[in-house]
Amino acid sequence: MGQYFNDAVQSSEIGSQEVSNIKSQIQSIDLENNGLKDLSDLQSQLIDAALSIENEMISVEEKFSSGKNEIESLEQKVKKTRS
């Protein structure tokens, strides 16, 4: 379960950095000089980042669910050995 948690934290850090980079790019766009193309490029990056974060969230949820099931299974085994 600890490894699942570590994976989730690491993924969160990577996602946060990606969002921070995109935020910086948004702040630096000059709308008067070729801003439309920059916005279009940024739109693609935002979509990619959102999909990546969404997929990672699904993966983390599945790992946590799997870990929870393993813990519940082990708890049942411990209860049976105590009986």
C-alpha positions in Angstrom: 0.0 0.0 0.0 2.9 2.3 0.7 4.2 1.9 -2.8 0.7 2.9 -4.2 0.8 6.0 -2.0 4.3 6.9 -3.2 3.3 6.5 -6.8 0.3 8.8 -6.2 2.4 11.5 -4.6 5.0 11.3 -7.4 2.3 11.5 -10.1 0.8 14.4 -8.3 4.1 16.3 -8.3 4.6 15.7 -12.0 1.1 16.8 -12.8 1.5 19.9 -10.7 4.7 20.8 -12.4 3.1 20.4 -15.8 0.2 22.6 -14.8 2.6 25.2 -13.4 4.6 25.2 -16.7 1.4 25.8 -18.7 0.3 28.6 -16.3 3.7 30.3 -17.0 3.1 30.0 -20.7 -0.3 31.5 -20.4 1.0 34.4 -18.5 3.7 35.1 -21.1 1.4 35.2 -24.1 1.4 38.5 -26.0 -2.0 38.8 -27.5 -1.0 41.6 -29.8 1.9 39.7 -31.4 0.9 36.3 -32.8 -1.2 35.5 -29.7 -3.8 33.5 -31.5 -1.3 30.9 -32.6 0.2 30.8 -29.1 -3.3 30.3 -27.6 -4.0 27.5 -30.1 -0.8 25.8 -29.2 -1.5 26.2 -25.6 -5.0 24.8 -26.0 -3.4 21.6 -27.3 -1.0 21.4 -24.4 -3.9 22.0 -21.9 -5.9 19.2 -23.5 -2.9 16.8 -23.3 -2.2 17.8 -19.7 -5.9 17.3 -18.7 -5.9 13.9 -20.4 -2.7 12.9 -18.7 -3.9 14.0 -15.3 -7.3 12.2 -15.8 -5.6 9.0 -16.8 -3.2 9.2 -13.8 -6.1 9.8 -11.5 -7.9 6.7 -12.8 -4.7 4.7 -12.4 -4.1 5.8 -8.9 -7.7 5.1 -8.0 -7.4 1.6 -9.3 -4.1 1.0 -7.4 -5.7 2.3 -4.1 -8.7 0.1 -4.7 -6.5 -2.9 -5.3 -4.5 -2.1 -2.2 -7.7 -1.7 -0.1 -8.9 -5.1 -1.4 -5.6 -6.7 -0.4 -5.8 -5.2 3.1 -9.4 -6.5 3.5 -8.3 -9.9 2.4 -5.4 -9.9 4.9 -7.7 -8.7 7.6 -10.1 -11.7 6.9 -7.1 -14.1 7.1 -6.0 -12.6 10.4 -9.5 -13.0 11.8 -9.7 -16.6 10.7 -6.4 -17.4 12.3 -7.5 -15.8 15.6 -10.6 -17.9 15.7 
